[in-house]
Amino acid sequence: MKDHQKEFPVGKMCKVFKVSRGGFYAWQKHVPPNRDNENRMLLSEIQRIHQMSKSSYGSPRITDELRARGFNVSRPRVARLMNKNGIRAVHAKKFVATTDSKHGYPVVENKLDRNFSAQESGQVWVSDITYVKTEQGWLYLTVILDLFDRKVIGWSQSGDMTAKNTTIAAWKMAVGNRVPSKRLIFHSDRGIQYACHDFADLLDSYGCVERSMSRKGDCWDNAVAESFFKSLKVELVYRNDYHGKQEASLSIFEWIETWYNVNRRHSALGNMTIREFENLNTLKNVA
C-alpha cells in the first residue's frame, strides 16, 4: 500500500485489503526496532558526552563529538533526542570584571583592533584577569591565550592582585610553554597589572613584543579572553561552592589542563579540540 499511494487512493486500498485507514497511518509512523535500538545507544552516548562537557555542549558540539567517536549521525537527529529527553546546554551568567584602569601608568593603543585570528602560533596572545569566590576570600586567575589555537599557554592563580603574582607569573609560564614569533602582539585591557612598569619593562625586554590595549570600557576589544572566562564560570565555577582557595585552585587547574586545553571542542576551531587542531596542523606542515 505504501508503495502504491500515488497510484491508488489510500481509502480504496484499505477497503480492498480490509485494514483501517488509522491503522495504516499508524504503521507508517512506526519507527523500526533497529532505529529504536540505535536511538537508545545514541542517547546513552549523548548523555555521557553531555556529562563530560559539564552540561556545556549543545547539539552541534555533541554531534561533532559523536562523529569523532565513529557515529554517523546528523545534528537534527541529535537535537531531537536531546529535546525529547530534556538535555540542554547551560547558559552564561553575568560576572563582574576585575579591571582597575584608574592609575597613572601609560597605556598603549589598540593594535589588535578586534582581529581575533592568527596564521601561526606565537603571533597574537591575549590576556585577562578574573576572580573566583571562596569561603577564604577571592582567588585571582590570570590567563594568556594564543589566538592561533585558543590554547591557554600561560596562567597563574593568586590571593592578591600584584603584577608579580598575576601577569608576570602568567607571562613566565607562557614563554616557557611557547616561543613568541619574530613579532608578537600582546593584547590586554588597561588594568594596572598590565600597565605597570614591572610588566611593561618585562615585555619590552623581549624586543619582539608589541603591546596592545583595549579601548577604555570596551569589553569587546578583548572578546576572546572574556569568552574564555564565561566558559570557565558557566562550566565550572558557578557549579561549585569552594570552601578554600586550594580547592578552587585544583579545580581550575584540572579544568584548564585536562578539559579546555585537551578535550573541549572549540567553535573557533571548527568544533575541533585543541589537540585535534594541533595534530591537523602538524600534518599540514609535514606535507
C-alpha positions as CSV (number, residue, x, y, z in Angstrom):
1,M,0.0,0.0,0.0
2,K,2.8,2.4,0.9
3,D,4.5,1.8,-2.5
4,H,1.2,2.5,-4.4
5,Q,-0.1,5.6,-2.7
6,K,0.4,7.7,-5.8
7,E,-1.5,5.3,-8.0
8,F,-4.5,4.4,-5.8
9,P,-6.5,6.3,-3.1
10,V,-5.5,5.1,0.4
11,G,-9.1,4.7,1.4
12,K,-9.8,2.3,-1.5
13,M,-6.7,0.2,-0.8
14,C,-7.7,0.0,2.9
15,K,-11.1,-1.3,1.8
16,V,-9.6,-3.9,-0.5
17,F,-7.0,-5.2,2.0
18,K,-9.5,-4.9,4.8
19,V,-7.4,-2.7,7.1
20,S,-8.4,0.6,8.8
21,R,-7.2,3.9,7.5
22,G,-6.0,4.8,11.0
23,G,-4.1,1.6,11.3
24,F,-2.3,2.2,8.1
25,Y,-1.2,5.7,9.0
26,A,-0.1,4.5,12.5
27,W,2.0,1.8,10.8
28,Q,3.7,4.5,8.6
29,K,4.7,6.5,11.6
30,H,6.1,3.4,13.4
31,V,9.9,3.5,13.9
32,P,11.5,0.2,13.1
33,P,13.0,-1.7,16.1
34,N,16.6,-1.2,14.8
35,R,16.0,2.6,14.8
36,D,14.8,2.3,18.4
37,N,17.9,0.5,19.4
38,E,20.1,3.0,17.6
39,N,18.4,5.9,19.4
40,R,18.8,4.2,22.7
41,M,22.5,3.7,22.1
42,L,22.9,7.3,20.8
43,L,21.0,8.7,23.8
44,S,23.3,6.9,26.2
45,E,26.4,8.3,24.4
46,I,24.8,11.8,24.2
47,Q,24.3,11.7,28.0
48,R,27.9,10.7,28.6
49,I,29.2,13.4,26.3
50,H,26.9,16.0,27.9
51,Q,28.1,15.0,31.4
52,M,31.7,15.0,30.2
53,S,31.3,18.6,29.0
54,K,29.8,19.6,32.4
55,S,26.5,20.3,30.5
56,S,28.1,22.9,28.3
57,Y,27.6,21.2,24.9
58,G,24.6,21.8,22.7
59,S,23.7,19.6,19.7
60,P,26.4,20.9,17.3
61,R,29.3,20.0,19.6
62,I,27.7,16.8,20.7
63,T,27.2,15.8,17.1
64,D,30.9,16.5,16.3
65,E,32.0,14.5,19.3
66,L,29.8,11.6,18.3
67,R,31.2,11.7,14.8
68,A,34.8,11.7,16.2
69,R,33.8,8.6,18.1
70,G,32.7,6.9,14.9
71,F,28.9,7.6,14.9
72,N,27.4,8.5,11.5
73,V,24.7,10.9,12.8
74,S,23.1,14.2,11.8
75,R,22.7,17.2,14.0
76,P,18.9,17.4,13.7
77,R,18.7,13.8,15.0
78,V,20.9,14.6,17.9
79,A,18.8,17.7,18.7
80,R,15.6,15.7,18.6
81,L,16.9,13.2,21.1
82,M,18.2,15.9,23.3
83,N,15.0,17.9,23.3
84,K,12.9,14.7,23.9
85,N,15.0,13.8,26.9
86,G,15.4,17.3,28.4
87,I,19.2,17.5,27.7
88,R,20.2,21.2,27.3
89,A,23.4,23.3,27.4
90,V,23.7,25.5,30.4
91,H,23.7,29.3,29.8
92,A,26.1,32.0,30.9
93,K,25.5,34.3,33.8
94,K,26.9,37.8,34.1
95,F,30.1,38.3,36.1
96,V,31.9,41.4,37.3
97,A,35.3,42.4,35.7
98,T,38.4,42.9,37.9
99,T,40.0,45.6,35.8
100,D,41.3,48.6,37.7
101,S,42.3,51.2,35.0
102,K,42.3,54.1,37.4
103,H,46.1,54.5,37.6
104,G,48.8,56.9,36.4
105,Y,50.7,54.4,34.2
106,P,51.0,54.9,30.4
107,V,48.6,52.9,28.2
108,V,49.2,51.9,24.6
109,E,46.9,52.0,21.6
110,N,44.7,49.1,20.4
111,K,46.9,47.4,17.9
112,L,44.8,44.2,17.7
113,D,41.6,46.1,16.7
114,R,39.4,43.1,17.2
115,N,41.3,40.9,14.7
116,F,40.9,37.7,16.7
117,S,42.9,35.5,14.3
118,A,46.4,34.4,13.8
119,Q,48.2,32.5,11.0
120,E,50.5,30.7,13.3
121,S,51.3,30.2,17.0
122,G,53.2,32.9,18.8
123,Q,51.8,35.8,16.7
124,V,49.0,37.1,18.9
125,W,48.4,36.5,22.6
126,V,45.5,37.9,24.7
127,S,45.3,38.1,28.4
128,D,42.8,39.0,31.2
129,I,42.2,38.6,34.9
130,T,39.1,37.4,36.7
131,Y,38.3,36.3,40.3
132,V,36.8,33.2,41.9
133,K,34.9,33.4,45.2
134,T,35.8,31.0,48.0
135,E,35.0,31.0,51.7
136,Q,38.6,32.0,52.4
137,G,38.3,35.1,50.1
138,W,39.0,35.8,46.4
139,L,41.2,33.7,44.2
140,Y,42.5,35.7,41.2
141,L,43.1,33.9,37.9
142,T,45.2,35.4,35.1
143,V,45.3,33.7,31.7
144,I,47.2,34.2,28.4
145,L,45.7,32.6,25.3
146,D,47.3,32.1,21.9
147,L,44.7,33.2,19.2
148,F,46.1,30.7,16.7
149,D,44.6,27.7,18.6
150,R,42.9,29.3,21.6
151,K,45.1,27.4,23.9
152,V,45.8,28.7,27.4
153,I,49.6,28.8,27.3
154,G,50.2,30.7,30.5
155,W,48.2,31.2,33.6
156,S,48.5,32.0,37.3
157,Q,46.4,31.8,40.4
158,S,47.0,34.1,43.4
159,G,45.4,35.5,46.5
160,D,46.4,39.1,45.6
161,M,46.4,41.3,42.6
162,T,50.1,42.3,42.4
163,A,51.6,42.1,38.9
164,K,54.3,39.8,40.3
165,N,51.7,37.1,41.1
166,T,49.3,37.7,38.2
167,T,50.5,39.0,34.9
168,I,54.3,38.4,35.4
169,A,53.7,34.9,36.6
170,A,51.4,34.0,33.8
171,W,53.8,35.5,31.2
172,K,56.7,33.4,32.5
173,M,54.6,30.3,32.1
174,A,53.6,31.4,28.6
175,V,57.1,31.9,27.2
176,G,58.2,28.7,28.9
177,N,55.4,26.8,27.0
178,R,55.5,28.6,23.7
179,V,58.2,30.7,21.9
180,P,57.0,34.1,20.6
181,S,57.3,34.7,16.9
182,K,59.5,37.5,15.5
183,R,56.6,39.8,16.1
184,L,54.2,39.1,18.9
185,I,51.1,41.3,19.6
186,F,50.3,41.0,23.3
187,H,46.7,42.3,23.9
188,S,45.1,43.1,27.3
189,D,42.8,45.6,29.0
190,R,44.1,48.7,30.7
191,G,44.4,47.2,34.1
192,I,47.2,48.3,36.4
193,Q,48.8,44.8,36.3
194,Y,49.3,45.2,32.5
195,A,50.2,48.9,32.5
196,C,52.7,49.0,35.4
197,H,56.4,49.5,34.8
198,D,57.4,46.0,36.0
199,F,55.3,44.2,33.5
200,A,55.8,46.7,30.6
201,D,59.6,46.5,31.1
202,L,59.4,42.7,31.1
203,L,57.6,42.6,27.8
204,D,59.9,45.3,26.3
205,S,62.9,43.2,27.2
206,Y,62.0,40.6,24.6
207,G,62.3,43.0,21.7
208,C,59.7,41.2,19.6
209,V,56.7,42.1,21.7
210,E,54.2,44.8,20.6
211,R,51.8,45.7,23.4
212,S,48.2,46.4,22.7
213,M,45.4,47.5,25.0
214,S,41.6,47.6,24.7
215,R,39.8,51.0,24.4
216,K,38.5,52.3,27.7
217,G,35.4,50.5,28.9
218,D,35.1,48.3,25.8
219,C,35.0,44.6,26.7
220,W,34.5,43.6,23.0
221,D,38.1,44.6,22.3
222,N,39.2,41.6,24.4
223,A,36.3,39.3,23.5
224,V,38.3,36.0,23.3
225,A,39.6,36.3,26.8
226,E,36.1,37.4,28.0
227,S,34.6,34.4,26.3
228,F,37.1,32.1,28.0
229,F,36.1,33.3,31.4
230,K,32.4,33.0,30.6
231,S,33.1,29.3,29.7
232,L,35.1,28.8,32.9
233,K,32.4,30.4,35.1
234,V,29.5,28.5,33.5
235,E,31.0,25.1,33.1
236,L,32.9,25.1,36.4
237,V,32.8,27.9,38.9
238,Y,29.0,28.6,39.1
239,R,28.5,24.9,39.8
240,N,30.8,24.8,42.9
241,D,30.9,26.3,46.3
242,Y,34.6,26.4,47.1
243,H,35.5,26.2,50.8
244,G,39.1,27.2,50.3
245,K,41.4,28.7,47.7
246,Q,43.4,25.5,47.3
247,E,40.2,23.6,46.5
248,A,39.3,26.2,43.9
249,S,42.8,26.3,42.5
250,L,42.9,22.5,42.0
251,S,39.5,22.6,40.3
252,I,40.6,25.3,37.9
253,F,43.9,23.6,37.2
254,E,42.1,20.4,36.2
255,W,39.5,22.2,34.0
256,I,42.2,24.1,32.1
257,E,44.8,21.3,31.7
258,T,42.6,18.2,31.3
259,W,39.5,19.7,29.7
260,Y,39.8,23.1,28.0
261,N,43.3,22.6,26.5
262,V,42.8,18.9,25.5
263,N,39.3,17.6,25.1
264,R,36.9,20.6,24.9
265,R,35.6,21.4,21.4
266,H,36.0,25.0,20.3
267,S,33.7,26.7,17.8
268,A,36.6,28.9,16.7
269,L,38.4,25.8,15.6
270,G,35.5,24.4,13.6
271,N,34.4,22.4,16.7
272,M,37.8,20.6,16.9
273,T,39.6,20.1,20.1
274,I,42.9,21.9,20.5
275,R,44.7,18.6,20.3
276,E,42.9,17.7,17.0
277,F,43.7,21.2,15.7
278,E,47.4,20.8,16.6
279,N,47.6,17.3,15.0
280,L,46.0,18.6,11.8
281,N,48.5,21.5,11.6
282,T,51.4,19.1,12.2
283,L,50.2,17.0,9.3
284,K,49.9,20.1,7.1
285,N,53.5,21.2,8.0
286,V,54.8,17.8,7.3
287,A,53.0,17.7,3.9
